[in-house]
Amino acid sequence: MVQDAVGEKEFFPDPIKRHGNDATNEMVSIGVSDITSFNCEGQMPGSTSYNQKIKGSTLLDMTSKTASGKLKLASSLLFAIMSVGIMMITKTILTEFNFHCFIFVGFLQYVTTTDVLLIRRSRGSINFPLKGFIRIVLVELFPLPMLFMFNTLSGLGATQALNMPLFVLLRRLSIFLTLLGEAVFLHYNHGWEARAAVILMILGAFIATSFEGSVPDRGIMFVLFNDVLTALNGVITRMKMDENRFSSEGIMFYTNAFAALCTGLMLLFDFRLERTDLMRFDGWTPVFITFLIINAFSGFGITYATYLCTKLNSPLTVSMIGAGKNVFTSYVGMLFSDYIFSIPSLIGINVSVLGCLLYSHREFVRIMRRQEDGDLTSLQQYVAKRENP
């Protein structure tokens, strides 16, 4: 979905334990890779039972230790391509094809994601309960399904109303709101570097918008609303995941199914004259329909690609790809027809990109320190176990 337009923090259900750089670990006699390769049954890489287990694994069952280097690279490339691709395709549909029905675009994404998950469930690939759907959505997961729907719809609306560089700039405000939400609800403490990065991002957005006379108020309202919802959606998703009551696929299904039902009713009752605009639209060419189909499957694809990349690679890899995506879309977005070049806009974009890079550096240092601490702890535990069997 379009809510992942910038490098705000991702929220994943499964705890992913990282154990340092593989190339470095393989060079030491008692490497951390050897320590952490022990599973709960005491299997070591190279054993028959271990190899049989790896051979029968699916992609999402693999980890950074069981996946090959080529597979890790492929998952990283898939994540990068899907992240940039869904933004470019959505912007092309809403701007270049002059298609104003963003609710319909979201509806197609929701329905496609729901159907894909149901098909995978029927084949036994994943599992989540279908009984008690209303209770799960309206009681156990609420307000997450509502936040998810309005978050994606406001992101689509902002994508339609704003040029891509300005959209990316204003979306970076969600990082500030996410950090604020983490501090209030999750009691996280962020250092000066994170605060300075956020200030630069906000300053860049302020410079770009203050001297931009053609910014539509509707677009700014959409993107600011989207910033708030992105922060709330991320924090509440983390809270729901920490409860361990539903799998990631289950939460993904319930939220998308709820959004599909609600947007379907919006189309049925002609909310925002959406159905009327659909009937009047005369650009149903094979190329446009192809873009719609690709965009519909991209909603599921970006979630799957993000999850797979995080499972097979370090959080550092995901963070760096996200930062590169933000810089790329900030400048490539200038190629769309709705962007009007101006010096203040260019200055604001560069200031915001600087803040984004500073934020990425902060994440780099934080993750590297966490990996080093985790490696040292694992090594100490392994040595203690060998000395006291």
C-alpha positions as CSV (number, residue, x, y, z in Angstrom):
1,M,0.0,0.0,0.0
2,V,1.0,3.6,-0.3
3,Q,1.5,4.2,3.3
4,D,5.1,3.0,3.1
5,A,6.1,6.0,1.1
6,V,9.0,6.9,3.4
7,G,11.4,5.2,5.8
8,E,9.2,5.3,8.8
9,K,9.7,2.4,11.2
10,E,8.3,-0.9,10.1
11,F,6.3,-3.1,12.5
12,F,6.7,-6.8,12.2
13,P,5.0,-9.5,14.2
14,D,7.8,-12.0,14.5
15,P,10.9,-11.2,16.6
16,I,13.9,-11.4,14.4
17,K,17.2,-12.1,16.2
18,R,20.2,-10.9,14.4
19,H,23.7,-12.3,15.1
20,G,26.1,-10.0,13.4
21,N,27.9,-10.0,10.1
22,D,28.1,-13.6,8.6
23,A,31.3,-13.0,6.8
24,T,33.1,-11.8,9.9
25,N,31.7,-14.6,12.1
26,E,32.9,-17.3,9.7
27,M,36.5,-16.1,10.1
28,V,36.8,-16.9,13.8
29,S,37.2,-20.4,15.3
30,I,34.2,-20.2,17.6
31,G,32.1,-17.9,15.6
32,V,28.7,-16.5,16.6
33,S,27.3,-18.1,13.4
34,D,28.3,-21.5,14.8
35,I,26.8,-20.7,18.2
36,T,23.5,-19.4,16.9
37,S,23.2,-22.2,14.3
38,F,22.4,-24.6,17.1
39,N,18.6,-25.0,17.1
40,C,16.5,-26.2,20.0
41,E,17.1,-29.9,19.0
42,G,20.9,-29.4,19.0
43,Q,21.2,-29.7,15.2
44,M,24.2,-28.3,13.6
45,P,24.6,-27.2,9.9
46,G,25.8,-30.1,7.8
47,S,23.9,-32.7,9.8
48,T,21.4,-34.9,8.0
49,S,18.3,-33.8,10.0
50,Y,19.3,-30.2,9.7
51,N,19.7,-30.4,5.9
52,Q,16.4,-32.3,5.6
53,K,14.6,-29.5,7.6
54,I,16.1,-26.8,5.4
55,K,15.3,-28.6,2.2
56,G,11.6,-28.8,3.1
57,S,11.4,-25.1,4.2
58,T,9.4,-22.5,2.4
59,L,10.7,-19.0,1.8
60,L,9.0,-17.5,4.9
61,D,10.2,-20.5,7.0
62,M,13.8,-19.6,6.3
63,T,16.0,-17.3,8.3
64,S,19.3,-15.4,7.6
65,K,21.2,-18.5,8.6
66,T,19.4,-21.0,6.3
67,A,19.0,-18.8,3.3
68,S,21.7,-18.6,0.6
69,G,23.4,-15.4,-0.3
70,K,21.6,-15.3,-3.7
71,L,18.3,-15.6,-2.0
72,K,19.1,-12.8,0.4
73,L,20.1,-10.6,-2.5
74,A,16.9,-11.5,-4.4
75,S,14.7,-10.7,-1.4
76,S,16.4,-7.3,-1.0
77,L,16.0,-6.5,-4.7
78,L,12.3,-7.6,-4.5
79,F,11.7,-5.3,-1.6
80,A,13.4,-2.3,-3.2
81,I,11.6,-2.9,-6.5
82,M,8.2,-3.4,-4.9
83,S,8.6,-0.3,-2.7
84,V,9.4,2.0,-5.5
85,G,7.2,0.3,-8.0
86,I,3.9,0.6,-6.1
87,M,4.5,4.3,-5.6
88,M,5.3,4.9,-9.3
89,I,2.4,2.8,-10.5
90,T,-0.1,4.3,-8.2
91,K,1.0,7.8,-9.1
92,T,0.8,7.0,-12.8
93,I,-2.7,5.7,-12.4
94,L,-4.0,8.7,-10.5
95,T,-2.0,11.4,-12.3
96,E,-0.9,10.5,-15.7
97,F,-4.1,8.6,-16.6
98,N,-6.2,11.3,-14.8
99,F,-8.1,8.7,-12.8
100,H,-9.7,10.3,-9.8
101,C,-11.2,7.2,-8.2
102,F,-8.6,6.5,-5.5
103,I,-11.2,4.7,-3.3
104,F,-11.6,2.2,-6.2
105,V,-7.9,1.7,-6.4
106,G,-7.8,0.9,-2.7
107,F,-10.7,-1.4,-3.0
108,L,-8.9,-3.4,-5.6
109,Q,-5.9,-3.7,-3.4
110,Y,-7.9,-4.8,-0.4
111,V,-9.9,-7.4,-2.4
112,T,-6.8,-8.8,-4.1
113,T,-4.9,-9.1,-0.8
114,T,-7.9,-10.8,0.9
115,D,-8.3,-13.3,-1.9
116,V,-4.6,-14.2,-2.0
117,L,-4.6,-14.8,1.7
118,L,-7.7,-17.0,1.5
119,I,-6.2,-19.0,-1.3
120,R,-3.0,-19.5,0.7
121,R,-5.0,-20.6,3.7
122,S,-7.0,-23.1,1.7
123,R,-3.8,-24.7,0.5
124,G,-2.5,-24.9,4.1
125,S,0.4,-22.4,3.7
126,I,-1.0,-20.2,6.5
127,N,-3.6,-20.5,9.1
128,F,-6.0,-18.0,10.8
129,P,-9.6,-18.4,12.1
130,L,-12.5,-17.3,10.0
131,K,-15.1,-18.0,12.6
132,G,-16.0,-14.9,14.7
133,F,-14.8,-12.5,12.1
134,I,-17.1,-9.6,13.3
135,R,-16.0,-10.1,16.9
136,I,-12.3,-10.2,15.9
137,V,-12.5,-7.1,13.8
138,L,-14.8,-4.9,15.9
139,V,-13.6,-6.0,19.4
140,E,-10.3,-7.8,19.5
141,L,-8.4,-5.9,16.8
142,F,-10.4,-2.6,16.9
143,P,-9.4,0.2,16.1
144,L,-6.6,-1.3,14.0
145,P,-8.8,-2.3,10.9
146,M,-10.4,1.2,10.9
147,L,-6.9,2.9,11.1
148,F,-5.5,0.7,8.4
149,M,-8.3,1.5,6.0
150,F,-8.2,5.3,6.5
151,N,-4.4,5.2,6.5
152,T,-4.2,3.7,3.1
153,L,-7.1,5.7,1.6
154,S,-5.6,9.0,2.9
155,G,-2.3,8.0,1.4
156,L,-3.9,7.3,-2.0
157,G,-5.8,10.6,-1.8
158,A,-2.6,12.5,-1.0
159,T,-0.8,10.7,-3.8
160,Q,-3.5,11.9,-6.3
161,A,-3.6,15.5,-5.0
162,L,0.2,16.2,-4.5
163,N,3.2,15.9,-6.7
164,M,5.5,13.1,-5.6
165,P,8.4,15.1,-4.1
166,L,6.0,17.2,-2.0
167,F,4.1,14.1,-1.0
168,V,7.3,12.4,0.2
169,L,8.4,15.5,2.1
170,L,5.1,15.8,4.0
171,R,5.0,12.1,4.6
172,R,8.2,12.4,6.6
173,L,6.3,14.1,9.3
174,S,4.9,10.7,10.1
175,I,8.4,9.8,11.5
176,F,8.1,12.6,14.0
177,L,4.6,11.4,15.0
178,T,5.7,7.8,15.2
179,L,8.6,8.7,17.5
180,L,6.2,10.7,19.6
181,G,3.8,7.8,19.7
182,E,6.5,5.4,20.7
183,A,7.6,7.7,23.5
184,V,4.0,8.1,24.9
185,F,2.6,4.6,24.4
186,L,5.7,2.3,24.3
187,H,8.0,4.5,26.5
188,Y,10.9,4.5,24.0
189,N,13.6,7.1,24.5
190,H,15.3,8.6,21.4
191,G,18.6,10.5,21.3
192,W,19.6,13.8,20.0
193,E,20.5,12.5,16.5
194,A,17.0,11.2,15.9
195,R,15.5,14.5,17.1
196,A,17.9,16.5,14.8
197,A,17.0,14.3,11.9
198,V,13.3,14.8,12.4
199,I,13.8,18.6,12.7
200,L,15.6,18.7,9.4
201,M,12.9,16.7,7.7
202,I,10.2,19.0,9.1
203,L,12.2,22.1,8.2
204,G,12.7,20.8,4.6
205,A,8.9,20.2,4.3
206,F,8.2,23.7,5.6
207,I,10.6,25.4,3.2
208,A,9.2,23.5,0.2
209,T,5.5,24.2,1.1
210,S,5.9,27.8,2.3
211,F,7.0,29.0,-1.1
212,E,4.8,26.7,-3.1
213,G,1.8,28.6,-4.2
214,S,0.1,25.8,-6.0
215,V,-0.2,23.3,-3.1
216,P,-3.9,22.2,-2.9
217,D,-5.3,22.4,0.6
218,R,-7.1,19.0,0.1
219,G,-3.7,17.4,-0.6
220,I,-2.2,18.8,2.5
221,M,-5.1,17.7,4.6
222,F,-4.9,14.2,3.2
223,V,-1.2,13.8,3.8
224,L,-1.3,15.3,7.3
225,F,-4.2,13.0,8.1
226,N,-2.2,10.2,6.7
227,D,0.8,11.1,8.8
228,V,-1.2,10.8,12.0
229,L,-2.9,7.6,10.9
230,T,0.5,6.1,9.9
231,A,1.9,6.7,13.4
232,L,-1.2,5.4,15.2
233,N,-1.4,2.4,12.9
234,G,2.2,1.5,13.5
235,V,2.1,1.8,17.3
236,I,-1.2,0.0,17.6
237,T,-0.1,-2.7,15.2
238,R,3.0,-3.3,17.4
239,M,0.8,-3.5,20.5
240,K,-1.5,-6.0,18.8
241,M,1.5,-8.1,17.6
242,D,3.0,-8.1,21.1
243,E,-0.2,-9.7,22.4
244,N,0.6,-12.8,20.2
245,R,-3.1,-13.5,19.7
246,F,-3.0,-13.5,15.9
247,S,-0.4,-14.2,13.3
248,S,0.8,-11.6,10.9
249,E,-1.1,-13.1,8.0
250,G,-4.2,-13.2,10.2
251,I,-4.0,-9.5,11.1
252,M,-3.3,-8.8,7.4
253,F,-6.4,-10.7,6.4
254,Y,-8.8,-9.1,8.9
255,T,-7.7,-5.6,8.2
256,N,-7.9,-6.0,4.4
257,A,-11.2,-7.8,4.5
258,F,-12.7,-5.1,6.7
259,A,-11.4,-2.4,4.4
260,A,-12.7,-4.2,1.3
261,L,-16.2,-4.4,2.8
262,C,-16.2,-0.7,3.8
263,T,-14.9,0.6,0.5
264,G,-17.2,-1.7,-1.3
265,L,-20.1,0.0,0.5
266,M,-18.6,3.4,-0.3
267,L,-18.7,2.5,-4.0
268,L,-22.2,1.1,-3.8
269,F,-23.6,4.2,-2.2
270,D,-21.6,6.5,-4.5
271,F,-19.5,8.1,-1.8
272,R,-17.6,11.1,-3.2
273,L,-19.4,10.4,-6.4
274,E,-16.8,7.7,-6.9
275,R,-19.1,5.3,-8.8
276,T,-20.3,8.2,-11.0
277,D,-16.7,9.0,-11.9
278,L,-16.1,5.4,-12.7
279,M,-19.0,5.3,-15.1
280,R,-17.8,8.6,-16.8
281,F,-14.2,7.6,-17.1
282,D,-13.4,6.9,-20.7
283,G,-9.8,5.8,-20.4
284,W,-10.3,2.1,-20.0
285,T,-7.5,1.1,-22.4
286,P,-5.6,-2.2,-22.2
287,V,-2.6,-0.3,-20.8
288,F,-4.6,1.4,-18.1
289,I,-6.3,-1.9,-17.1
290,T,-2.9,-3.6,-16.9
291,F,-1.7,-0.8,-14.5
292,L,-4.8,-1.4,-12.3
293,I,-4.2,-5.1,-12.2
294,I,-0.5,-4.7,-11.3
295,N,-1.4,-2.1,-8.6
296,A,-4.0,-4.4,-7.1
297,F,-1.5,-7.3,-6.6
298,S,1.2,-4.8,-5.4
299,G,-0.8,-4.3,-2.2
300,F,-0.1,-7.9,-1.2
301,G,3.3,-7.9,-2.9
302,I,4.8,-5.1,-0.9
303,T,3.8,-6.6,2.4
304,Y,5.1,-10.0,1.4
305,A,8.4,-8.5,0.1
306,T,8.9,-6.5,3.2
307,Y,8.3,-9.5,5.5
308,L,10.5,-11.8,3.4
309,C,13.4,-9.2,3.2
310,T,13.3,-8.7,7.0
311,K,13.3,-12.5,7.6
312,L,16.3,-13.2,5.4
313,N,18.3,-10.0,6.0
314,S,19.3,-7.8,8.8
315,P,17.1,-4.9,9.9
316,L,20.1,-2.7,8.7
317,T,19.6,-3.9,5.2
318,V,15.9,-3.1,5.3
319,S,16.6,0.3,6.8
320,M,19.2,1.2,4.1
321,I,16.9,0.1,1.3
322,G,14.2,2.3,2.7
323,A,16.5,5.3,2.9
324,G,17.6,4.7,-0.7
325,K,14.0,4.4,-1.8
326,N,13.1,7.8,-0.1
327,V,16.0,9.6,-1.8
328,F,15.2,8.0,-5.2
329,T,11.5,8.9,-5.1
330,S,12.2,12.4,-4.0
331,Y,14.1,13.1,-7.2
332,V,12.4,10.8,-9.7
333,G,9.0,12.1,-8.6
334,M,10.0,15.4,-10.3
335,L,9.5,13.6,-13.7
336,F,5.7,13.4,-13.2
337,S,3.6,16.0,-15.0
338,D,2.2,17.6,-11.9
339,Y,5.5,18.7,-10.5
340,I,6.5,22.4,-11.0
341,F,10.1,23.1,-10.4
342,S,11.1,26.0,-8.1
343,I,14.3,26.9,-6.1
344,P,12.6,26.7,-2.7
345,S,11.1,23.3,-3.5
346,L,14.5,22.0,-4.5
347,I,16.1,23.4,-1.3
348,G,13.4,21.9,0.9
349,I,13.8,18.5,-0.8
350,N,17.5,18.5,-0.2
351,V,17.2,19.6,3.4
352,S,14.7,16.9,4.0
353,V,16.8,14.3,2.3
354,L,19.7,15.3,4.6
355,G,17.5,14.7,7.6
356,C,16.5,11.3,6.1
357,L,20.2,10.3,5.7
358,L,21.0,11.5,9.2
359,Y,18.1,9.4,10.5
360,S,19.4,6.4,8.6
361,H,22.8,6.9,10.0
362,R,21.3,6.9,13.5
363,E,19.5,3.7,12.7
364,F,22.7,2.2,11.3
365,V,24.7,2.9,14.5
366,R,21.8,1.7,16.8
367,I,21.4,-1.6,15.0
368,M,25.2,-2.2,14.8
369,R,25.5,-1.7,18.5
370,R,22.6,-4.0,19.2
371,Q,24.1,-6.7,17.0
372,E,27.5,-6.4,18.8
373,D,25.8,-6.7,22.2
374,G,23.8,-9.7,21.0
375,D,26.9,-11.4,19.6
376,L,28.9,-10.9,22.8
377,T,26.0,-12.2,24.9
378,S,25.6,-15.3,22.7
379,L,29.4,-16.0,22.8
380,Q,29.5,-15.7,26.6
381,Q,26.5,-18.1,27.0
382,Y,28.1,-20.6,24.6
383,V,31.5,-20.5,26.4
384,A,29.8,-20.9,29.8
385,K,27.8,-23.8,28.6
386,R,30.9,-25.6,27.3
387,E,32.8,-25.0,30.6
388,N,29.8,-26.2,32.7
389,P,28.1,-28.9,30.7
